[in-house]
């Protein structure tokens, strides 16, 4: 063989070996599917950068991000469970935790919880099932800040309303000349259910008692429905289709005086309509008949799907989850929609609060109120709650039955029966009680 041919042969061998090696490495890569519904552009950018950083540190792992809307998340998860094609890392709702853990849909995360540092999580942000951690929080969401137009209220000689009576009076006075005094979501969605629930709790009612009996048909439910029916007169006609985004976008028009919603509203004001920033103030949720304004605290969690439902690489998924939940990633993510994304880690909260104020022109009120998550409940912890001396007292009971009730939007449908179809609150509450009881009975079989 000539020297030239020998060199060609060696070159070909080396090239083939390199191609084969690269192919083998590509085949050996573990892929993690990551489903989330944080679709605001800054949050998406954060996750893209975080994924790039993680893949650089872990070249053997590839992360594929899948985005969905908040309202579309449930349908996507239900479909994936049915087809056993669950993403490796996905958002788990509090009312899903009990069922998903009991059925083996998610893997325990006790080891990861210990590595991050259990004592560093904010009180109430971790919920264990049978002594085990199955999901870890990436942010806390206070859905019940009263945002109000301080300029309009000042012109009318009013202060921020402290209870339902004052809220109704101000909303009535502010509804004029094409503007609205109030706004709430009445679409058949989880957002509607969340909004209604905080009013029911504020009126002293709960879905279940501490013994897990359905108690939906109670005076608090009826009072909340009557209040929503009244407030519909001071809200836009389109509330029948309102959910998350409409609560923000309608306020941005400058034609709403009072809006009880999550801090994402003020984050959007700062970005899209900065002229409204100094005209907006934040206040606590107005107190209901129980003497307290109860908030919905959404502890937003990520879980890891088990192989039983299609999870492929749980150990690699744990590496990724730890990466995005810790160090500067927790801080940076929280700042993408400040002050909406409240860090669940104690050592990060203070830093985020101080750094984020600048995004709100230094107006501390717009951040301090959202970061106050006292007097709050969620669906899993509301059973048997009491409302005493202006405070929420939890029973400590974890509710395994409420998930299907929320997933089927039964409370939202109850609201629609009253607000949109003029059914009496008493009749709607009775209908809701029967539907909920039937679901609970079917779970017990």
N, C-alpha and C positions, 0 to 999 in steps of 0.2 A: 504494500500500500504506500502511495506517495505521501510526502509530508503534508501537502495540502489536503489530501483526502483524509489523512489521519486527524489533522486539526479540525476538519469539518465534522468528522465522526465524534470527536471529543466534545466539540461545541454543541452538536445536536444532543448528545447524551446529557450534558450539563443543563441545556435548555429544557429538555424533557423532564429532567429531575426537578428543576425549579418549578415548572408548570405543575407537575404532580404534587410537589410539596405545598404549593400555594392552594391547589385544589383540595388537598387533604386538610389543610388548616381551615379553609372555608367551610368544609363539610363538618369539621369538629366544633365549629362555633355553636354555642348555645343561644337560641333566640328567646327573648322575653317579650311577650305581648303586654303592653301597658295601656289600660283603658282609663281615661279620665274625662271629666266634664268641665275642666277649667279652661274654657275656650276664649277668654279675653286675650287679645293679641299679646299684651305684656307677659301673661302667664304662659302662653304657648311658647313665646320666645325663651322664657326661663327654662321650661322643660327641654326644649331643643338643646340649649346650651348645657344643661345638666346631663342630658343623655350623652352628648359629645364628650364631656369630661369623664363620665363614668366609663364609656367605651375605651377612652384613651388609657385609663388605669386598668381596665379589664378587657384586653383585646380579644379574649376568648369568648366574650359575650356580646351579643347584638340586641339592642332594644328597639322594638317597633312600637311607636306610639299610635294609639287609636283615639280619636276625639269624638265625643258625642255631646248632645245638648243635655242640660239637666233633666228636662222632661223626657228625653229619649233614652236616658240611661237605663230605666227599669225595663223597657221593652227589649233593649239589647241584651241585658243580663238574663232575662227570662228565656230569650231565644237561645242564648249560648248554653245555659244550663240544660235546656231540652236536647240540644244537639251535642252535648258534652264537648263544647269548644270554647270553654271559658278562657279569657285572657289570664295570664299568670298573675299580674298585679291589677287590681281593680278597686273602685270605690265601693265600700260597703256601708249601707245605711244602718243606723242604730236599731231600727225595728226589724232588720234582716238578720242581725247578729245571732240571736238565739237559734233560729231555724237553720241557718247556714252552718253553724258550728255543730249542732246536734246531728245533722244529716251528713256531716263529713265533707261539706263542700269547700271548706277552707282549712288551712293547716295551722296548727298552734304556732304562736310567735313568742313563746316565753323566753327563748334564748335571745332573740333580737331585742325584746323589751329589757332584758337584763343588761345587754351590751350597751344600749343607748343610755340606760340609767333610769330605772323606774321612778326614783324620787324626784327626777327632774321634770316629770310631766305635771301639768297643772291639775289641781284637785278636780275630780269629776270627769277628767278627759279619758280615763281608762276604765273600761267595764270588763270584768272577768266573767266567764261562764264556767261553772264547776271548777273554779280556781285557776283557769287558764286564760291567757290573752290570745285572742284570735284576730285582732285588728289593731292598728296603731294610727293615732291621729296625725294629720298633716296640717290641720288648721281648725280653729274654732270660729263659728259664725253666729253672731248675735242678730237675729232676724227682727228684733223689735225695738229699734231706735225710732223715736218720734222726731222726724225731720220737719222743720217748719220755717216758713218765710218770716224772718224776724222783722223785715221792713214793713210787710203788710200788717202784721199783728201790732207793730208799734204805731202805725198810722191809725189803727182802730182802737188804740189804748188798751191792748190786750197783752197778757203774758202767755207763755206756753201752757196749754191745758194740763191740769193735774189729774183729772178724772173724766169719766165718760160724759157727764153732764156738761162740763166746760168744753169738751171736744165737740160735742154736738152743737153747742151754742156758737162756737167760733166757726165751725164748718158752715153752718147756716148763714152766718153773716158774710162769709167770704165767697159764697156761691152767687156770683153776679157778673154781668158783663162778659160772658163767655169764659169765666174762670170758675174753678171748683174749689170747694172748701176741703174736700177729702178725696181719697182714692183707696180702693182695696181690690184684691183679685177675686173674681167670681167664676173663673173658668174651672172645668172639672179636672183639677190638677192637684198635686201635692202642695203647691204653694197656697192654694185656697184652703186646704186642710190645715196647714200650719197656722195661717192667719186666724182662721176660726178657732182653732184649738187654744191659742193664747187668750182669746176673748172668753172662751168657756172657762178656762182655768181662772182668769181674772174675776169671773163671776162666781167662783167657788165650785165649779163642776169638774169631773174627771170622766174619762172613758170607762175606767175600771176602779173598783175599790181594792183595798189591800189584800183581800181574799181572792182577787181576780174574777169577781163577778162583774158582768157588764152593767154599767151604771149611766149609760149615755143619756137616757131619758130622765134628766134631772133639771132642777130650776136654773142652774148655771147655763146649761145648753140653751134653754128657752130664752133666757135673758140675752145671751150672746146673739142669737138669731134675731131677736127683736131689735137689738142695737144695730146689727148689720142692715136690716131692712130700712131702718131710719136713715142710716148713713148713705144708703144707695141714692137717696134724693139729692145728696150734695156731691155726688161722684159722676164722672163721665158715663154716658150711656153705654159705652163700649166695654164696661167692666166684665161683661159676660164672657169675654175672650181674654181677659187680662190674667197674666201669670207673672213670672219673674221679670222679664225684660220690660214689660209694659209699666211696671211699678216705677222703673227708672226713667224710661223714655218720656212718659207723660209728665213727670216732674221737670224734666229738662226743658219742656216747652215754656216753663215759667208761668203756667196757668193753674198751679195747684198750691194750696196754702199749707195743708197738712198731709204728710205721707209717712205711715208707719212701715218701715222696711229696713232691710239689712244695710250695713255701711258701704256696700258696693255702690249705693246711690251717690254718696258724696264723693267717692273715688271717680265716678263718671262725671259728676259736676266739675270737679277739678280739671279733668282732662278735656271735656267737650264743651262745657258752658261756664268757664271760669268767672264770668260776670255774676253768676248766681252764688258763688262761693261765700262771699261776705254777707250776702242776703239770706243765707241759710244758717240755722242753728240746730243743735241737737238737744233733746231732752229725754228723760226716762219715759217708758211706756206709761200712758195714763192709767190710773188705778180703776179697777172695776168694782162691782158691788162687794167683792170679798175684801176690799181695802188694799189690794196690791195689784200692780200691773205686771203680769207674769210674762216673761220673755221665752221665746223658743231658742234654745241654745243648740245649734247644730254642730255636733262634734264630727267633723269630716274625717273619715278613716279610710286607709288602704288595707286590703287583705290580700292574701295569696291563695289562689285557687289550688285545690288538691287534684291529684291525678284522676280522682273519681269523676270529676266534671270537666276534664280536659287540660288541667294545668300540666305543663311539660317540664319545667325546670325550677322547682321550688327553692333549691339552695341558691341558684344564681339569682332568683327573684329576691331572696332575702338580702343578698349583697346590694342589689340595686335599691331596694326599699330603704335600707340603712343609709345609703349614700344620699338619697334625696331628702331624707328626714332630718339630717344632722348638719352640724357645723354651719358654714356660711350659707348653705342651700336653704335652710329653714328661714334664715333672715331674709335672703334675697327673694324667696318666693313670697313671703309676707308683704314685702314692699311693692310687689307688682300690682296690688289693688288695695293700697292702704286707705283706710283702716279696716277694711272688710276681712282680711285674712289674718286673724289673730293667732299668733304662734302658740302651740300647745306646750312648748318647753319654757320653763321658768327663766332660764338664763338668756333666752332670746327675746322675751317679751319686752323687757325694759329697753333694750337696744333698739328694737323695731319702733317702739313708741317715740323715742327721742329722734331717731333718724327720719321717721315718716312725717313728723309735724311740718317739715319744710314743704312737703307736697300740698299742704293745706294752708299755705301762706301763714304758717305759724299760729293758726287758730286752734288752740288746745281743746276747746270744747268739742270740736268736731271729731276728735280722736278719743278723748277721755271717756265720754259717754258710751261709745261703742265697746270700749275695752272693759266696761263694767258688766260682767256677766252674772251678777248676783240675781237671785229670785227668778231662776230659769228652770225649765223642764224640757224634756224631749219625750217622744212617744214611748220609749222603753221604760222610762223612770216615772211616768206620771201616775201610775196606778196607786190609789190611796193617798195621794198627796193632800196635805192640809194647808190652809192659808190663814195664818194667825199673826196678829199684831204687825201687819204690813210685810210679812215674810212668807216665803214658801218653805214648807217643811216636808221633805220627801219621806216616803214610807220605807224606802230601801228595797222595795219589791221590784224584781226584774220581770217584765211582762213577756211571756212567750207567745201570746195570742194576738197581739195588736198588728203585727206585720201585714197579714192579708187584708185587714180592714183599711189600712192606709194605702196599700198597693192598689186596691180596687176603688179608691177615691170615694168611699161611702160618705165621709163627713162633707166632702166638697159637694156631693150630690144633694145632701141635706140642705146645704146653704143655697144651692140653686133652686130647690123646691120652694124655698121661702122668698129669696130675693128676686128671682126671675119669674117664678110661676105663681106667686102670691098664695102659696099654701100656708096654712097657719103654722107657727113655730111648734105648737103642741103636736099637731099631726105629723109634721116632718120629723120631730124628735122621736116620736113613737115608731115611725117607719125605720129610722136609723137604728134604733134599739133592736128591732126584730132582725134586721139584716146582719147586724154585728153579732147578735146572739147565735144566729144560724151558722155563721162562719166559725165561731168559737166551738160550737157543738161539733161541727164537721172535723175540726182539728183534734178533738178529744176522742174521736172514734178509733 
